[in-house]
Amino acid sequence: MWFKNWFGRDKKEENTMKYLIVGLGNMGAEYDDTRHNIGFDVVDHIAKENNAEWKHETLGDLATVKHKGRTILLLKPSTYMNRSGKAVNYWMQKEKIPHDRVIVIVDDLNIDFGKVRLRGKGSDGGHNGLKDINQVIGQKYARLRVGIGNDYHKGQQVDFVLGKWSDEERTTLKTLIPHCAGASLSYCTIGLSHTMSQYNK
């Protein structure tokens, strides 16, 4: 007989709980190492640390990791940023993952570089990837906003977002990306509130 854990769930149920961590970005070598692809960088780090292999699947690249009794799907949508909602919705439906087990990692111009903000729901904040996801599945899913700053002149926003990291920024990324990876995995294990208090900085 399966026993109950401290939270009242069957141990069997806990072991089969699925989560979806979505890193937003654009496929293609020309987008590698750009600010807009920080979401891809974070899920790549999680996959590498857990020896998980990426596979080309419907609407994106997918990898699976096991972490503290959870099955976690990592997704890099291949739909390009502005159509991210289609990929997120497809894998939520296919794997029967509810909104409260989804976290999306995204770059944010409105947050200083090096800072992160985890929220349980909200508007798109002007981000086209989140805008499309909100239109497809609604706003009630967790999102980890990774600050990339706004150090650009008027009219150069697109160039800045799609630009490569500076050498100084790459130094910070060495700790920032693992921090974001830890926050994403923490959300899947100890939940939103505790993760916010530990990782928002």
N, C-alpha and C positions, 0 to 999 in steps of 0.2 A: 504494500500500500504506500502510495506517495504521501510524504508528510508535508505539513504546512511550514512555510518559513515565517520569519517574524512579521512579514507584511501580509500574511494571510493568503498568499498565493501558493498553489501547488508547486512543489519543487520541479515537477515535470513541465509545468507551464512556464516557469522562470527560465528553464533551460532552452525553451523554444521561442522565447520572446525575440521578435525581429525589430530592428531599427534601421532607418535609412539616413545616412549622412551624405548630403549632396554638396559637392564642391562646384561652384559656378565658374565658368570660363569659356574660352573659345578653343575649339580643336584646330590644330595646324601649327607647324613649326614656327610660323611667323608670329604667333601669339605666346610662344614659350618665354618665360622669364619676364613677362609684362605684369604691370600692377593689376590689370583687370582679371588676371588668371590666378590670383592668390588662393581662390577656392580650390582650384586644381592642385596647387602646390601642397595644401594642407592634407587633402585626401591621399595624394601621392605619398606623403610622409607617413600617414597611418598605415597604408598598404605596405610600404617598405619595412617599417618597424615590426610588422606582423607577418612578414614573408608571404604576403598575399599577392596573387598574380592577377593582373588586369586581363579581362576578356572583352572582345568586341561583341556587344549585344545590341538588341533593339534600342535605338535612340540614345545609345551611350556606351561608354566603357564601364564595366562593373567588376568589382572585387568584393570578396567576402572574408570577414575576419570574425573570430570568436574572442569575446572579451568579457570576462567575469560573468559567465553564464548567459551572455547575450549573443545573438547572431546579428552581426552588423553588416549591412550592405553599403558599400561605397559606390557612389555614382558620379561620373563625369559626363554630363549630357553632351551629345554630339549634335544637338539641334541649333547650336550657336546661342549666345546669351539671350537674345530677344525672344527666343521660343523655348526657354527652359521649362516652362510649365508643362508642356506636352510630355517631356521625358519624366519629370517628377511624378506627374499623375499616372503615367503608364506603369511605373514600377511600384507605386503605392497600391494600385489596383491589382497588379499581377501577384505581388507578394503579400497582399492583404495587410498593409501597414497603415495604421491610423495616423491622423494628423499629429497626435501628441507623442509619436515616436519618430518624427521627422525633424532634422535640423539641416538648415541650409547655410553654407559658408559663403560670404560675399564681401567684395571690396566696398569701401565706403569713403567717398570724398569729404563727407561732413565730419569725419573723425580724424584727429591728428594721427599721423603715421606712428605705428607702434602701439596704439591703444586698441582695445577690443570691447565690444558691447554685445552681450547675449540678451536677447529678449524672447518672450514666449509668443508674441504676435505683434502685428503692427502694419503700418503702411509701407509702401515701397521706398519711401524716402528719395524718390527720383531715380532709383536704379531700375533699368529696363528689365534685368533678369527677374528681380523680385516683382516688378509690375506684372509680368506675364504669368508668373507663378500665382500671384494673388488673384488674377483674373480666372485662372483655371481651377484652383483648389481652394481659394479663399485665403484669409489672412491668419488663420489660427494654426500656425506652425512655428517652431523655434527658428530663429535666424541668428547667426554669429556674424556680426558686422566687424570687419577688420579694417581699421583706419589706414588709408593710404595718403591722407593729407590733401592739400589743394594748392601746392606750390607751382602754380602756372599762371600765365598772363591771360587776360581776357581773350576769348576766342580760341584758346589752346587746350581746352578741357579734353577733347578727344585724343589729341596727341599725347597729353599727359597720362591719361588712363591706359592707353594702348602702348605707352612707352616702356622701355626697359628700366629695371631698377638701377639706381646709382650704386657705386661701390660702397658708399656709406650705408645706404639702405640695406644692401646685401648682408652687411655685418649684423644689423639688427634682426634680419630675417632668420638668422641662425638660431635665435632664441624665440622669436615671435611665432614661427611656424610650429615648432613643437608645443608652444603654449596653446595655440589654437587647436592643435590635434588633441591635446590633453583635455581641453574644455569640451570638445565634441564627444569624446569617449565618456567623459564624466557625465554629460547630459544623458547618455544612454544607460548609466548605471545608478547615479544618485539623484537624478532629476534636475529640473530647472532651477529651483530656488537655491539649493545648496551650491550648484555649479556657478550661478551668478555671483554669489557671495565670495567664491574662491577665485574665480577667473576673470571677472570684469576688472579692467584696470585702465 
